[in-house]
Amino acid sequence: MRQFRDLTLLPISETQTLVIACDSSAAIGEKKADMVSLATATMAAYSLRVPLLETLCIGASPLAVIDTVGNEMQPTGHNMIAGIKAELIKAGYPNLPINGSTEENMVTVTTSIGVTVIAMAPSSSLIGLASSTDLIVYQLGRPYSGETLKTHNDDVFGYGVIRHLRQLPMVQDILPVGSKGILYELSEMARTNQCALTAPLVDFESDEMHRTAGPSTVALIGVTVDQQSVFDQLISSDHAFKSIKKIAILRK
C-alpha cells in the first residue's frame, strides 16, 4: 500500500491496483447555520465530483461510492443521495453501488457529508506516477468555490473532457485542484514526477494561483514538451478547452 498525492493505492494482484479517494464538505447547504446557501443535492454532487475526478485522472474506474452523511435521512440525507445519483449519471456511472450512513441520534444545524470512491485500475495504466520527460503544464478551468461557484457553474469542465485528455498519448499527467490551490498542486505534480518547477509562465504570486478551486474546478494537465504543438492543435477548435492556458514547465 502507498499514499500517492491524496489517493491510497493498494495493489491487490500483480496487475490490478485498488484506488481510494475521498472528500468532505460542511456548512454548505440548506440548514440554518450553513455558511453558504446551496441546494443539498448540489452540495453532495460537488462533494462526489472531487474523488470521482481524482480516480478518473489517474486512470481508475470506480467500483462503489460511500456517503457518510452527518445529518438525518429525511430530508437531508435523501436529498444528498439524490444529488450523488444524479452526479453518477452525469459522470457515466448510473449503476454504481452506493453505501453509507446518516446521523439519526442528534439534531444538526449545519449540513455535512464525507464521500469515498473506491476504484480499480490496471497497474500498468496508472498515469502521473513519474514522467520520464520534461512537461509543460496547462491549467484547465478557473478556481471557483462558494458563492462564485454558484454563478459560474456552467463554466466548470465535465468528466468527458478528462476522458478525452486521458486518450491523448502526449498527456502524461492530470491532477485535479481543490482547496489547496493551483500552486500547491503544481508543486505536487513536479514532486511526484521528479521534476523541478523552474519555468513559470504566469505570475505565481497572483490570487488565482493560491485561491481554492472548490470541487476541483481546475485541472492541471502535464504534456510532454516536445508534443505541445500537437496538443495545442488538437484542442484549438474544442470549446471545452476555451479556458485552458499554459502556466509552467517542469524540468527533469
C-alpha positions in Angstrom: 0.0 0.0 0.0 1.2 3.5 -0.7 -0.1 7.1 -0.5 0.1 9.0 -3.8 -1.0 12.6 -3.5 -4.5 12.4 -2.0 -5.0 8.8 -3.1 -4.4 5.5 -1.4 -3.1 2.9 -3.9 -3.4 -0.7 -2.8 -2.1 -3.4 -5.2 -4.4 -6.4 -4.9 -2.6 -8.5 -7.6 0.3 -8.3 -9.9 -1.8 -6.5 -12.5 -4.6 -4.6 -10.5 -4.5 -1.7 -8.1 -7.3 -0.6 -5.8 -7.5 3.2 -5.7 -9.3 5.0 -2.8 -10.2 8.7 -2.9 -12.3 10.8 -0.5 -13.6 14.3 0.1 -15.8 16.1 2.7 -18.0 19.2 2.8 -19.6 21.1 5.7 -21.5 24.2 6.4 -22.7 24.4 2.8 -26.4 23.5 2.3 -29.9 24.4 3.4 -29.6 24.3 7.2 -29.9 27.4 9.4 -26.3 27.6 10.4 -24.7 26.8 7.0 -22.3 29.5 5.8 -23.1 29.1 2.1 -26.7 28.5 1.0 -26.9 25.8 -1.7 -29.3 23.1 -2.6 -28.4 20.0 -0.6 -28.4 17.7 -3.7 -26.0 20.1 -5.4 -23.6 20.2 -2.5 -23.5 16.4 -2.4 -22.9 16.2 -6.1 -19.9 18.6 -5.8 -18.5 16.5 -2.9 -18.7 13.4 -5.1 -17.1 15.2 -8.1 -13.8 15.6 -6.3 -12.9 11.9 -5.6 -14.5 10.8 -8.9 -12.2 13.2 -10.8 -9.2 12.1 -8.8 -9.8 8.4 -9.7 -10.6 9.2 -13.3 -7.5 11.4 -13.7 -5.1 8.7 -12.5 -6.7 6.1 -14.8 -9.0 4.1 -12.4 -12.6 3.0 -12.8 -14.9 3.4 -9.8 -16.4 0.4 -8.2 -18.5 1.9 -5.4 -19.4 5.2 -3.6 -19.7 5.6 0.2 -21.5 8.6 1.6 -21.1 9.4 5.3 -23.9 11.9 6.0 -23.6 14.0 9.1 -27.3 14.7 9.1 -30.7 13.0 9.3 -32.0 10.9 6.4 -35.2 12.9 5.9 -34.9 15.2 4.2 -31.2 16.0 4.1 -29.8 12.5 3.5 -32.4 11.7 1.0 -31.6 14.9 -1.0 -27.8 14.1 -0.8 -28.3 10.6 -2.2 -30.4 12.1 -5.0 -27.6 14.5 -5.8 -25.0 11.7 -5.7 -27.1 9.6 -8.1 -27.5 12.5 -10.5 -23.8 13.2 -10.5 -23.0 9.5 -11.2 -25.4 9.6 -14.2 -23.6 12.8 -15.4 -20.2 11.1 -14.9 -21.3 8.0 -16.9 -21.7 5.6 -13.9 -25.5 5.3 -13.5 -25.4 1.8 -11.9 -22.5 2.3 -9.4 -23.4 0.8 -6.0 -23.8 3.3 -3.1 -23.5 2.6 0.6 -23.5 5.0 3.5 -24.8 6.1 6.9 -26.7 9.0 8.4 -26.9 10.7 11.8 -30.3 9.8 13.5 -29.4 10.4 17.1 -28.6 14.1 17.1 -30.3 17.2 15.7 -27.9 19.0 13.4 -27.8 22.7 12.4 -25.2 22.5 9.6 -25.0 20.3 6.5 -22.1 17.9 6.2 -21.0 14.9 4.2 -18.0 12.7 3.5 -17.7 10.9 0.2 -15.4 8.0 -0.6 -14.9 6.5 -4.0 -13.3 3.0 -4.3 -11.9 2.4 -7.8 -9.8 -0.2 -9.7 -7.1 0.3 -12.3 -4.7 -1.9 -14.3 -1.4 -1.1 -12.6 0.2 -0.5 -15.9 -2.3 2.2 -16.9 -1.9 4.5 -13.9 -0.7 7.8 -15.0 1.2 10.6 -13.2 3.4 8.3 -11.2 6.6 9.6 -12.8 7.1 11.1 -16.2 10.4 10.4 -18.0 10.4 13.7 -19.8 10.0 17.5 -19.3 6.4 18.6 -19.0 4.6 21.7 -20.0 1.7 22.2 -17.6 -1.7 23.6 -18.7 -4.4 24.9 -16.4 -7.9 23.9 -17.4 -10.7 25.9 -15.7 -10.7 28.6 -13.1 -10.8 28.4 -9.3 -14.4 28.7 -8.1 -15.9 27.9 -4.7 -18.8 29.0 -2.6 -20.8 31.9 -4.0 -18.6 32.3 -7.1 -19.1 28.7 -8.0 -22.9 29.2 -7.9 -22.6 31.9 -10.6 -20.0 30.0 -12.7 -21.5 26.5 -12.6 -21.9 26.3 -16.3 -18.2 27.1 -16.9 -16.9 24.1 -15.0 -15.5 21.4 -17.2 -17.1 18.0 -17.3 -15.9 14.4 -17.0 -15.9 13.9 -20.7 -13.1 16.4 -21.1 -10.9 14.4 -18.7 -11.7 11.1 -20.5 -10.7 12.8 -23.8 -7.4 14.0 -22.3 -6.5 10.6 -21.0 -6.7 9.2 -24.5 -4.0 11.6 -25.8 -0.6 10.0 -25.8 1.3 13.2 -25.1 -0.7 13.8 -21.8 1.5 12.3 -19.1 -0.4 13.6 -16.0 -3.7 15.1 -15.0 -4.2 16.5 -11.5 -7.4 18.0 -10.1 -7.0 21.1 -8.0 -9.2 21.6 -4.9 -9.0 23.6 -1.7 -5.1 23.9 -1.6 -5.0 25.9 -4.8 -3.2 25.7 -8.1 0.4 26.5 -7.0 0.3 23.8 -4.3 -0.9 21.1 -6.7 1.6 22.3 -9.4 4.3 21.7 -6.8 2.9 18.3 -6.1 2.9 17.5 -9.9 6.6 18.5 -10.0 7.5 16.5 -6.9 5.7 13.2 -8.0 7.1 13.4 -11.5 10.6 14.0 -10.0 10.9 17.4 -11.8 11.9 20.9 -10.9 9.4 23.7 -11.2 11.9 26.1 -12.9 9.9 27.9 -15.6 6.8 29.8 -14.5 4.7 31.1 -17.4 2.3 33.1 -15.3 2.6 35.1 -12.1 2.8 32.6 -9.3 2.0 35.3 -6.7 -1.4 36.1 -8.2 -4.5 35.4 -6.2 -5.7 32.8 -8.8 -2.7 30.6 -8.1 -3.5 30.4 -4.4 -7.3 30.5 -4.3 -9.3 27.4 -3.5 -10.7 25.6 -6.6 -13.5 24.2 -4.5 -14.9 20.9 -6.0 -12.0 20.6 -8.5 -13.0 23.3 -10.9 -9.4 23.3 -12.1 -7.3 20.5 -13.5 -3.6 20.6 -14.3 -2.5 18.8 -17.5 1.1 17.7 -17.9 2.0 17.4 -21.6 5.4 16.3 -23.0 7.2 19.4 -24.1 8.2 18.1 -27.5 4.5 17.4 -28.3 2.9 20.6 -27.1 2.3 22.0 -30.6 0.4 18.8 -31.5 -1.6 19.1 -28.3 -2.3 22.7 -29.0 -3.6 21.9 -32.4 -5.8 19.0 -31.1 -7.6 21.2 -28.6 -7.6 24.5 -30.5 -11.1 24.1 -32.0 -12.7 22.4 -29.0 -15.0 24.7 -27.0 -14.4 22.6 -23.9 -10.9 24.0 -23.7 -11.7 27.6 -24.1 -10.3 28.4 -20.6 -7.1 26.5 -20.9 -3.7 28.2 -20.6 0.0 27.2 -20.2 1.3 28.0 -16.7 4.6 26.3 -16.2 7.4 24.0 -17.4 8.6 21.1 -15.3 12.2 20.1 -16.0 13.8 16.7 -15.3 
